[in-house]
Amino acid sequence: MIRLAFVLLVWGMATPAYAVDISGVGAAHTCAAWADVRRGTDASARVADEQWVLGYLSSAAFYNDLDIIKGMSADRIWAAMDQQCQADPAANVWTAADKLFNTLRERLPKADAH
């Protein structure tokens, strides 16, 4: 019993805890849905998904005071998101966008990366 409690405690510490709720397209869609929309013909759905990702990355950059998308075109960001979602189709779009943010942060020069 003590071993099980220890495992659960360690697992709980390793699982990220988010203090905010994520809402919008990114919270509702999986990466598989993102890919379907990006390949599909429904332009309004594609724009909604793409703009949600740009908004997420922009707000995360602002909150963290990191200019992670400076000089990147929207098409380049969406292509990077496509790759992120290809790696884990079952993930939520916001999870993939957060991983993309962290990937972009790692590419910043050390002085800019906090």
C-alpha positions as CSV (number, residue, x, y, z in Angstrom):
1,M,0.0,0.0,0.0
2,I,2.8,2.4,0.8
3,R,4.5,1.6,-2.5
4,L,1.3,2.4,-4.4
5,A,0.9,5.7,-2.5
6,F,4.5,6.6,-3.3
7,V,4.0,5.8,-7.0
8,L,0.9,7.9,-7.2
9,L,2.6,10.8,-5.4
10,V,5.6,10.7,-7.8
11,W,3.3,10.4,-10.8
12,G,1.2,13.4,-9.6
13,M,4.3,15.5,-9.3
14,A,5.5,14.5,-12.8
15,T,2.1,15.4,-14.4
16,P,1.9,19.1,-15.3
17,A,-0.8,21.0,-13.4
18,Y,-2.5,23.8,-15.3
19,A,-4.1,26.5,-13.2
20,V,-6.3,27.9,-16.0
21,D,-8.9,26.4,-18.3
22,I,-8.2,26.5,-22.0
23,S,-11.2,27.3,-24.1
24,G,-12.0,27.6,-27.8
25,V,-11.1,25.5,-30.7
26,G,-7.8,24.4,-29.2
27,A,-9.5,22.9,-26.2
28,A,-12.1,21.1,-28.1
29,H,-10.2,19.6,-31.1
30,T,-7.6,16.9,-31.3
31,C,-4.6,17.1,-33.5
32,A,-6.4,14.6,-35.8
33,A,-9.2,17.1,-36.2
34,W,-6.7,19.9,-36.8
35,A,-5.2,17.8,-39.7
36,D,-8.6,17.1,-41.1
37,V,-9.6,20.8,-41.1
38,R,-6.3,21.8,-42.6
39,R,-6.7,19.3,-45.4
40,G,-10.5,20.1,-45.9
41,T,-12.4,22.6,-47.9
42,D,-14.2,24.4,-45.0
43,A,-12.3,27.7,-45.1
44,S,-14.0,29.1,-42.0
45,A,-13.1,26.1,-39.9
46,R,-9.5,26.2,-41.1
47,V,-9.3,30.0,-40.4
48,A,-10.8,29.4,-36.9
49,D,-8.2,26.7,-36.0
50,E,-5.3,28.5,-37.5
51,Q,-6.1,31.8,-35.8
52,W,-6.6,30.1,-32.5
53,V,-3.1,28.7,-32.7
54,L,-1.7,32.1,-33.6
55,G,-3.6,33.6,-30.7
56,Y,-2.3,31.0,-28.3
57,L,1.3,31.4,-29.3
58,S,1.0,35.2,-29.2
59,S,-0.5,35.2,-25.8
60,A,2.0,32.7,-24.4
61,A,4.8,34.8,-25.9
62,F,3.4,37.9,-24.4
63,Y,2.9,36.3,-21.0
64,N,6.5,34.9,-21.0
65,D,8.0,38.1,-22.5
66,L,9.5,36.0,-25.3
67,D,9.4,37.0,-29.0
68,I,9.2,33.4,-30.2
69,I,7.3,34.1,-33.4
70,K,9.1,37.2,-34.5
71,G,9.9,36.9,-38.2
72,M,7.9,33.7,-38.7
73,S,5.1,33.7,-41.3
74,A,1.7,32.3,-40.3
75,D,2.2,29.6,-42.9
76,R,5.5,28.6,-41.3
77,I,3.8,28.5,-37.9
78,W,1.0,26.3,-39.2
79,A,3.4,24.0,-40.9
80,A,5.2,23.6,-37.6
81,M,1.9,22.9,-35.9
82,D,1.1,20.3,-38.6
83,Q,4.4,18.5,-37.7
84,Q,3.6,18.7,-34.0
85,C,0.2,17.2,-34.5
86,Q,1.5,14.5,-36.8
87,A,3.7,13.3,-33.9
88,D,0.6,12.9,-31.6
89,P,-2.8,12.9,-33.4
90,A,-4.7,12.1,-30.2
91,A,-3.3,15.2,-28.4
92,N,-5.5,18.3,-27.9
93,V,-4.6,21.2,-30.2
94,W,-3.7,23.3,-27.1
95,T,-1.3,20.7,-25.9
96,A,0.4,20.6,-29.3
97,A,0.5,24.4,-29.4
98,D,2.1,24.5,-26.0
99,K,4.7,22.0,-27.1
100,L,5.3,24.1,-30.2
101,F,5.8,27.2,-27.9
102,N,8.4,25.3,-25.9
103,T,10.2,24.1,-29.0
104,L,10.3,27.7,-30.3
105,R,11.5,28.9,-26.9
106,E,14.4,26.4,-27.0
107,R,15.5,27.8,-30.3
108,L,15.9,31.4,-28.9
109,P,19.3,32.6,-28.2
110,K,20.1,32.0,-24.5
111,A,20.0,35.7,-23.6
112,D,16.4,35.9,-24.9
113,A,15.1,32.6,-23.5
114,H,14.9,33.6,-19.8
